Amino acid sequence: MHGDLASTDSTPFVGPGRRARLAASSIPGGACAATFMGRDGIPVSLCTQFVGPGGFAVPTVTLFHPRSAAVLARLSLTKGGLLGGVYGYLDAQDRVVVADGSGAIVRVAHRGGLTAPRLVVEDRVSLGGHLPRGDAVTGLAPDYSGRVWFVTTNGVVGTVTPRPNQRSHVASTRLPRGEQMGNGLSVRPQGVSVLTTHALYEMRAGADGVPRTVWHRAYDRGSARKPGQLTWGSGTTPTYFGPGGNGWVAIVDNADAAPNLLVYRSDDGGLVCRMRAFGRSGQGTENSILAWGDSLVIPSTYGYQYPPQAESGTAKPSSAPFVGGSTRVDVSASGCRRVWENGDRIATLPRLARGDGVVYALGYGPLRPGPQQLGPVYLIGSDFATGRRVVTLPVGEAPLDEPLELTGTIGPDGTMWQATVGRMLRLTRG
């Protein structure tokens, strides 16, 4: 979902570029929240199928043709947590690792190449009694010791440790009651960062696999959920960046008047800097923070209209215009400094292509009277150095191509795979 274990939402590759073109598209029958690409170059997505064997909003692993974008194969999973299940990753065998709604972590492989493609579940680990009744896995990620970490909506943090010729060992702990998790988790060699609706936790697992808190910091969660966010609290996944690649960790809080960017030292939780996250952009975000070196890019989602079934609790105010905007902040040991802020109304989780220094996303034109999410949808590229728009490519019309804050991915050849609510787009270099 977030590009790498540190959740930098970036890639070393170049993107589709300033002469980008829409080369192909297909209608997968659902919204594909995350797309992965293994060594064979065949894209595979975690999609929420509008209607599937299990009813509505069914999590479905979907395989796409690398040139035509046509759907090659689908495999429906048991319905579970966030938006039907959107967080996952590819393991070393290019299998999709994801939690399903039956309380298990599964590994889905694709077989048969392009001639006889099929998707199969090759491994399944039940979380058993570590998943309370009514709870669901929100996010999962591998660590540097070979474990799989998972977090649940209601505050369970756990690990799955594989054991040769034995059943995998599952261990867990529960964070304070009332703290929920609606985002992913981030991983560095020394630990794992978990963000709840109340606090940021740095955690490590001992030899027994049980996650333990190294430090935690409460943050200002405000008085209610903001419009354009899914839960009451921070909408960001923690982002590791800075010295050594992971010496700092960043989040954005949910303070009522204006949310704050908070940067802590990863090892001990010491505050590096605190500043207002946005200047003139919408004052809130549900998107992860992008990172490159000591620099951060924060996109605003304040006022964005999510499907009501995806939101939790009442927003305050109940609605607001989606003004958009993104900002770059550079961080040093002496504090934070805003470098630029633009007004781009991006409506997907952006991807930073470090190869060409461009932040890519789908978005809208300027705010205008009437329904906010109708009209042209564009591929938008912003220069990382200056924030200026360098790509504006029409790709569709909302509501058919509503971007829905979905996540794209960029392959080694610069091709970007980006879903909308109605289509999968293949965007290539011109």
Secondary structure as GFF3:
##gff-version 3
##sequence-region A 1 430
A	DSSP	beta_strand	10	11	.	.	.	ID=ss1
A	DSSP	beta_strand	21	26	.	.	.	ID=ss2
A	DSSP	beta_strand	30	37	.	.	.	ID=ss3
A	DSSP	beta_strand	43	52	.	.	.	ID=ss4
A	DSSP	beta_strand	55	64	.	.	.	ID=ss5
A	DSSP	beta_strand	71	76	.	.	.	ID=ss6
A	DSSP	three_ten_helix	82	84	.	.	.	ID=ss7
A	DSSP	beta_strand	88	90	.	.	.	ID=ss8
A	DSSP	beta_strand	96	100	.	.	.	ID=ss9
A	DSSP	beta_strand	104	111	.	.	.	ID=ss10
A	DSSP	beta_strand	118	126	.	.	.	ID=ss11
A	DSSP	three_ten_helix	128	130	.	.	.	ID=ss12
A	DSSP	beta_strand	137	142	.	.	.	ID=ss13
A	DSSP	beta_strand	148	152	.	.	.	ID=ss14
A	DSSP	beta_strand	156	161	.	.	.	ID=ss15
A	DSSP	beta_strand	169	174	.	.	.	ID=ss16
A	DSSP	beta_strand	186	188	.	.	.	ID=ss17
A	DSSP	beta_strand	191	195	.	.	.	ID=ss18
A	DSSP	beta_strand	199	205	.	.	.	ID=ss19
A	DSSP	beta_strand	211	218	.	.	.	ID=ss20
A	DSSP	beta_strand	239	241	.	.	.	ID=ss21
A	DSSP	three_ten_helix	243	245	.	.	.	ID=ss22
A	DSSP	beta_strand	248	252	.	.	.	ID=ss23
A	DSSP	beta_strand	260	265	.	.	.	ID=ss24
A	DSSP	beta_strand	271	276	.	.	.	ID=ss25
A	DSSP	beta_strand	290	292	.	.	.	ID=ss26
A	DSSP	beta_strand	295	299	.	.	.	ID=ss27
A	DSSP	three_ten_helix	308	310	.	.	.	ID=ss28
A	DSSP	beta_strand	326	332	.	.	.	ID=ss29
A	DSSP	beta_strand	335	342	.	.	.	ID=ss30
A	DSSP	beta_strand	345	346	.	.	.	ID=ss31
A	DSSP	beta_strand	351	353	.	.	.	ID=ss32
A	DSSP	beta_strand	358	364	.	.	.	ID=ss33
A	DSSP	beta_strand	375	383	.	.	.	ID=ss34
A	DSSP	beta_strand	389	398	.	.	.	ID=ss35
A	DSSP	beta_strand	409	410	.	.	.	ID=ss36
A	DSSP	beta_strand	416	419	.	.	.	ID=ss37
A	DSSP	beta_strand	424	428	.	.	.	ID=ss38
###
